[in-house]
Amino acid sequence: MGHRKLEAPRHGSIGVRPRKRASELTVRVRTWPAKTWIELLEERYGSEVEKLNVVKRPTLLAFPVYKAGMTHAMVVEDRPHTPLTGKPVFTPVTALDAPPIVVLGLRTYVSENGSLKTLGEAWRSPVNAVVEVFEKFYKDNPFFKDAAARDVVRKYLSGLRKVNHGLVKPDPSGEYGFKFIETDYESRLKQILTGDVRAVSLVVSTIPVLSGIGKKKPEVFEIRVGGGKIDEITSYAEKVTGGYVSVADVFIEGQLVDVIGVTKGKGFQGVVKRFGVKELPRWHKHRKGSRKIGARSPGFGTMSEPPQAGQMGFHRRTELNKRILKIGSSGLEIVPKGGFLHYGLIYGPYILIDGSVIGTVKRVLLLRHPVRPPAGWIPLTPPQITYLSLESKQGV
């Protein structure tokens, strides 16, 4: 009988416990980066950034997108000092549907006892912004030729009412059938900007009726504004409140982002699949099964460290430092023949991400400026894509 290994590194991380189902798909960001990507580039490369027409500016620190699907591309390796530097490399890529978002409100924070406290918020109607988004990005799309801005706004307001019925009320005699309840924005804005404002956030909403999913109920996020002094940030937030923000206003091609979302759910699983522990050989004295944890103490009221069966997947997770390969305005140029499986077409702005990202198709994800950028190489320019596969993913 061979010698059996008696010790091994533990399986599974204690830091992500409890491994329970996420409370909702619309994630809340717990940590915001201290610097935007452009500020990181200026620190690393200095005056070289100005040659790329990249200007330091206030911007949102995150942007919501929908996962559409995957394909593959040939990308020229631009990392220095690698065996493949300068050569085209096969790369799996993920396509993300990124319709512009509208800004519903502005929220300010003041410092109190060493922490941030909400001072208040001011709300503004996004109806005109939705019309502008449709006219600029989707009006000339052949798949929207029979649609009108009025229909898009009506569906958007109908879905927003399901999220927050206090913001939207029925208006049968109105043009859209619903109306956004906008309070005295100017006076409210003046009130929340008085005092020692330390941070400014924007309450934004997606426009899912313009995505490949076509659903009506939007997601609402609170996203911090960064990229300058507090006066510049406040001025920018005032300017975009009631308007829209596109993905090209938040990110640049070639940069790194963090992907925050909910992973694909796998239900209740055993210890072997959930933690990857070794299944011991079966023999005649193993009467109680081989894929089992074995005996353990009850441990009432304490954290149980041994791997055990339970919920696997559908967890709120963050993937660090995923690279944006390309940002475009018409998703039809990257959609494969027959569309993305289980998603369909991307009609408007899109993002191509190097590699895979968490979550299933149609899931909303939040891309954030990197909170933990790499200490070594930071890409200054986007990589060159020599080939992008548009072949059908139908398996025929």
C-alpha distance (Angstrom), angle and dihedral (degrees) to the residues before:
residue distance angle dihedral
M1 . . .
G2 3.78 . .
H3 3.76 123.8 .
R4 3.80 113.4 -89.7
K5 3.78 118.7 -139.7
L6 3.79 107.7 -113.9
E7 3.83 100.9 -171.8
A8 3.79 134.0 46.0
P9 3.81 138.5 157.4
R10 3.75 113.2 -84.0
H11 3.80 117.5 -93.3
G12 3.79 119.7 -126.2
S13 3.77 131.6 15.5
I14 3.79 121.6 -85.6
G15 3.80 89.5 -158.6
V16 3.80 94.8 73.9
R17 3.77 96.8 52.7
P18 2.95 135.5 159.1
R19 3.80 92.2 53.7
K20 3.76 94.4 -155.8
R21 3.78 134.0 140.4
A22 3.80 117.0 -79.3
S23 3.79 113.8 -101.8
E24 3.81 93.2 -132.6
L25 3.80 141.7 -5.6
T26 3.80 93.7 -122.5
V27 3.79 99.0 82.0
R28 3.78 126.3 -149.1
V29 3.81 117.5 -136.8
R30 3.80 111.9 -127.9
T31 3.82 99.2 -174.1
W32 3.79 130.1 34.9
P33 3.82 122.7 -159.7
A34 3.78 118.1 -108.7
K35 3.83 92.2 -137.9
T36 3.78 135.6 33.3
W37 3.80 121.7 -125.9
I38 3.81 92.2 -102.2
E39 3.80 90.3 54.4
L40 3.81 89.1 51.7
L41 3.81 90.3 51.7
E42 3.81 92.0 49.8
E43 3.80 90.8 52.1
R44 3.80 92.5 49.5
Y45 3.82 103.7 36.8
G46 3.82 105.4 19.2
S47 3.81 114.4 -169.9
E48 3.81 93.4 9.2
V49 3.80 88.9 77.6
E50 3.82 91.7 62.9
K51 3.82 90.7 60.8
L52 3.82 88.9 62.7
N53 3.82 92.8 57.7
V54 3.79 89.0 -116.6
V55 3.79 109.7 144.9
K56 3.78 126.2 -168.1
R57 3.79 107.8 -113.6
P58 3.79 141.3 152.6
T59 3.77 112.1 -88.6
L60 3.76 143.9 158.8
L61 3.78 112.7 -81.6
A62 3.82 94.3 -141.0
F63 3.80 142.0 25.2
P64 3.85 130.6 -159.7
V65 3.81 120.0 -128.4
Y66 3.82 139.3 170.2
K67 3.79 122.2 -120.4
A68 3.81 108.4 -122.0
G69 3.80 105.9 172.7
M70 3.80 146.8 -81.6
T71 3.77 138.8 -81.7
H72 3.82 134.3 156.7
A73 3.78 136.9 -105.4
M74 3.79 142.7 -178.1
V75 3.80 108.1 -116.2
V76 3.81 126.0 -176.9
E77 3.79 108.2 -119.2
D78 3.82 107.3 -119.4
R79 3.78 99.9 174.0
P80 3.81 108.4 114.2
H81 3.81 125.1 -120.3
T82 3.80 98.1 19.8
P83 3.83 127.4 125.3
L84 3.83 90.0 -115.0
T85 3.82 99.6 44.4
G86 3.80 110.0 142.4
K87 3.81 94.0 12.3
P88 3.83 128.1 108.3
V89 3.79 111.5 -105.4
F90 3.80 129.7 -165.3
T91 3.80 106.3 -110.2
P92 3.81 130.7 -179.8
V93 3.81 110.4 -136.5
T94 3.79 134.4 -166.3
A95 3.79 121.5 -140.4
L96 3.81 116.4 -143.5
D97 3.80 123.5 -165.9
A98 3.82 106.8 -135.0
P99 3.82 112.8 -178.1
P100 3.83 113.2 179.8
I101 3.80 116.9 -91.0
V102 3.80 127.6 -133.7
V103 3.79 123.9 -134.6
L104 3.80 112.4 -127.6
G105 3.78 100.3 176.7
L106 3.78 150.1 -6.7
R107 3.80 123.9 -123.6
T108 3.80 127.2 -168.9
Y109 3.80 131.9 -160.9
V110 3.80 133.3 -155.0
S111 3.79 129.8 -164.2
E112 3.79 117.1 -103.6
N113 3.81 124.9 169.5
G114 3.78 91.9 -16.9
S115 3.79 96.4 -50.9
L116 3.79 137.8 82.9
K117 3.78 119.8 -95.5
T118 3.79 125.8 -168.7
L119 3.79 112.5 -108.8
G120 3.80 95.0 -172.8
E121 3.78 144.0 -82.0
A122 3.80 139.4 -108.9
W123 3.82 122.8 -147.7
R124 3.77 129.7 -149.7
S125 3.81 132.6 -174.9
P126 3.84 114.1 -100.0
V127 3.82 95.8 -163.8
N128 3.80 95.7 105.2
A129 3.80 90.4 45.6
V130 3.82 92.2 55.0
V131 3.81 89.4 51.3
E132 3.83 90.7 50.1
V133 3.81 91.6 49.7
F134 3.79 92.0 51.7
E135 3.80 93.7 46.1
K136 3.82 93.8 48.2
F137 3.81 104.1 38.9
Y138 3.82 109.2 19.7
K139 3.82 111.3 23.9
D140 3.82 94.6 88.2
N141 3.79 93.8 42.8
P142 3.84 109.2 116.0
F143 3.80 91.1 -137.3
F144 3.83 90.9 57.6
K145 3.81 97.2 46.4
D146 3.81 92.6 110.5
A147 3.82 94.2 43.8
A148 3.78 126.4 89.9
A149 3.78 132.2 -155.3
R150 3.80 88.6 -114.9
D151 3.83 91.4 61.0
V152 3.81 92.5 48.2
V153 3.81 92.7 50.3
R154 3.80 92.2 46.6
K155 3.81 92.7 52.2
Y156 3.80 91.6 44.4
L157 3.82 93.9 51.5
S158 3.80 90.6 45.3
G159 3.80 90.1 54.9
L160 3.81 94.0 42.9
R161 3.80 89.5 55.0
K162 3.82 88.7 59.4
V163 3.81 89.0 55.4
N164 3.82 96.2 45.5
H165 3.79 117.8 2.2
G166 3.80 89.9 -173.1
L167 3.80 92.4 67.9
V168 3.81 97.8 47.5
K169 3.81 127.4 43.8
P170 3.81 130.6 -176.0
D171 3.79 115.2 -96.4
P172 3.83 108.7 -178.3
S173 3.78 93.0 177.2
G174 3.80 94.5 48.5
E175 3.79 129.2 93.7
Y176 3.80 95.1 -106.1
G177 3.80 101.8 31.1
F178 3.83 89.9 -118.8
K179 3.79 135.6 58.7
F180 3.78 132.8 -153.8
I181 3.81 112.6 -122.0
E182 3.78 103.8 -129.1
T183 3.80 117.6 -177.3
D184 3.79 124.9 -156.3
Y185 3.78 94.6 -55.7
E186 3.81 99.2 -178.0
S187 3.78 96.5 51.1
R188 3.78 92.3 42.1
L189 3.80 91.0 49.8
K190 3.78 91.6 51.6
Q191 3.79 89.9 50.8
I192 3.83 96.6 52.3
L193 3.81 93.2 45.5
T194 3.80 93.6 57.7
G195 3.77 113.3 97.8
D196 3.76 136.1 30.7
V197 3.82 99.7 -38.3
R198 3.81 110.9 -164.5
A199 3.81 102.3 173.3
V200 3.79 138.4 17.3
S201 3.81 127.0 -156.2
L202 3.79 132.5 -177.1
V203 3.79 124.8 -140.5
V204 3.80 103.9 -138.7
S205 3.77 134.8 -177.9
T206 3.79 131.8 -154.0
I207 3.83 121.8 -129.2
P208 3.81 100.6 -137.7
V209 3.83 93.9 171.5
L210 3.82 85.9 74.8
S211 3.80 94.1 52.1
G212 3.77 128.9 87.6
I213 3.81 89.5 -101.9
G214 3.78 93.4 61.5
K215 3.79 94.8 -155.4
K216 3.82 119.5 148.9
K217 3.80 105.1 -145.9
P218 3.83 107.8 91.7
E219 3.79 128.6 -152.1
V220 3.81 119.5 -120.8
F221 3.81 121.3 -149.2
E222 3.78 136.0 177.2
I223 3.81 108.1 -136.8
R224 3.80 126.1 -174.0
V225 3.83 120.5 -127.2
G226 3.81 118.4 -133.9
G227 3.77 142.1 157.3
G228 3.80 106.7 94.1
K229 3.77 146.9 16.2
I230 3.78 119.6 -39.3
D231 3.82 92.6 -103.3
E232 3.80 91.4 54.4
I233 3.78 91.4 45.4
T234 3.80 92.1 50.2
S235 3.81 92.1 48.6
Y236 3.81 91.5 50.6
A237 3.80 92.4 47.7
E238 3.81 91.2 51.8
K239 3.80 90.3 49.7
V240 3.81 97.3 53.1
T241 3.82 98.5 38.1
G242 3.78 106.2 113.3
G243 3.81 90.2 16.8
Y244 3.78 135.6 82.3
V245 3.81 136.6 -96.6
S246 3.81 124.3 -152.4
V247 3.78 126.1 -151.8
A248 3.83 90.6 -110.9
D249 3.82 88.1 62.3
V250 3.82 91.3 58.2
F251 3.83 107.0 35.9
I252 3.81 137.8 28.8
E253 3.79 128.9 -146.2
G254 3.78 115.3 -88.4
Q255 3.78 97.5 23.6
L256 3.80 128.3 123.9
V257 3.80 123.0 -113.0
D258 3.78 137.9 -178.5
V259 3.81 116.8 -122.1
I260 3.81 114.9 -143.8
G261 3.77 121.3 -173.9
V262 3.79 148.4 100.4
T263 3.80 119.0 -63.6
K264 3.78 126.0 -128.0
G265 3.81 110.6 -77.9
K266 3.82 119.6 -121.8
G267 3.79 101.0 175.5
F268 3.81 126.4 -137.7
Q269 3.80 110.8 -11.5
G270 3.78 136.9 175.8
V271 3.79 128.3 -110.9
V272 3.82 96.6 -95.2
K273 3.79 95.4 57.4
R274 3.81 96.1 31.2
F275 3.81 97.7 50.4
G276 3.80 105.2 11.4
V277 3.80 95.4 -121.8
K278 3.77 119.0 165.7
E279 3.76 118.9 -92.6
L280 3.79 107.8 -134.6
P281 3.81 119.6 -135.9
R282 3.76 117.8 -88.0
W283 3.81 120.0 -120.7
H284 3.73 138.1 156.1
K285 3.80 96.8 -81.8
H286 3.85 93.6 55.6
R287 3.77 96.0 88.6
K288 3.80 96.7 156.2
G289 3.80 100.6 56.0
S290 3.79 135.5 -88.0
R291 3.81 102.6 -114.7
K292 3.79 93.4 64.3
I293 3.79 136.5 110.9
G294 3.79 94.6 -132.3
A295 3.79 126.9 -145.2
R296 3.82 120.4 -16.9
S297 3.78 135.9 163.9
P298 3.82 119.0 -96.6
G299 3.81 93.4 -114.0
F300 3.78 94.9 -166.3
G301 3.80 111.5 -164.0
T302 3.82 94.3 7.2
M303 3.79 134.3 98.6
S304 3.79 111.8 -97.2
E305 3.81 111.5 -137.9
P306 3.84 102.6 -176.9
P307 3.82 114.2 94.8
Q308 3.78 111.5 -97.3
A309 3.77 137.4 174.6
G310 3.78 118.4 -90.9
Q311 3.79 146.2 105.4
M312 3.81 114.8 -9.6
G313 3.79 121.8 -170.1
F314 3.79 132.3 -1.8
H315 3.80 88.4 91.3
R316 3.79 126.6 145.8
R317 3.80 104.8 -112.4
T318 3.84 141.6 163.8
E319 3.81 125.4 -139.8
L320 3.79 113.2 -158.2
N321 3.80 129.6 -139.8
K322 3.79 105.6 1.2
R323 3.81 112.1 169.8
I324 3.81 125.9 -124.8
L325 3.80 109.1 -136.3
K326 3.79 99.3 -179.0
I327 3.81 142.0 -0.9
G328 3.81 117.7 -158.9
S329 3.79 140.1 173.0
S330 3.83 100.9 -139.1
G331 3.77 117.2 49.3
L332 3.80 92.8 -166.9
E333 3.82 88.4 81.3
I334 3.81 92.3 65.5
V335 3.82 101.9 33.7
P336 3.82 111.6 112.4
K337 3.79 122.1 -129.6
G338 3.79 109.3 -71.3
G339 3.81 92.2 16.2
F340 3.78 130.0 -96.9
L341 3.78 113.8 -44.1
H342 3.82 113.2 -97.2
Y343 3.81 90.6 -1.6
G344 3.78 112.9 59.7
L345 3.79 124.2 -157.7
I346 3.78 135.7 -6.0
Y347 3.79 106.8 -136.5
G348 3.81 103.6 -179.8
P349 3.83 140.5 14.3
Y350 3.78 117.1 -4.6
I351 3.82 143.4 178.3
L352 3.80 129.3 -141.3
I353 3.82 113.3 -149.5
D354 3.79 124.5 -162.9
G355 3.81 108.6 -115.2
S356 3.77 127.8 -13.6
V357 3.79 131.5 -38.8
I358 3.77 133.0 -154.2
G359 3.77 124.8 -90.8
T360 3.76 136.7 44.4
V361 3.79 128.4 -78.8
K362 3.85 114.3 -69.1
R363 3.82 91.3 22.6
V364 3.79 117.2 136.1
L365 3.82 113.6 -121.9
L366 3.78 131.5 -174.7
L367 3.81 118.3 -135.3
R368 3.81 113.0 -155.5
H369 3.78 133.5 -173.4
P370 3.83 106.4 -98.9
V371 3.77 113.4 -81.8
R372 3.81 92.0 -171.0
P373 3.84 107.5 31.8
P374 3.80 118.1 -172.9
A375 3.79 117.0 -89.3
G376 3.80 92.0 -139.7
W377 3.78 128.2 46.3
I378 3.82 117.6 9.8
P379 3.83 114.8 -171.9
L380 3.79 114.1 -120.2
T381 3.82 99.1 -175.5
P382 3.81 133.0 29.1
P383 3.82 118.8 -97.4
Q384 3.79 121.9 -105.8
I385 3.81 115.2 -104.9
T386 3.81 108.9 -152.9
Y387 3.82 96.7 176.4
L388 3.81 136.6 14.0
S389 3.78 119.1 -169.4
L390 3.82 113.8 -125.1
E391 3.77 94.8 169.9
S392 3.79 119.0 131.8
K393 3.81 117.5 -84.6
Q394 3.81 92.3 -158.4
G395 3.79 93.3 100.1
V396 3.81 95.0 -117.9
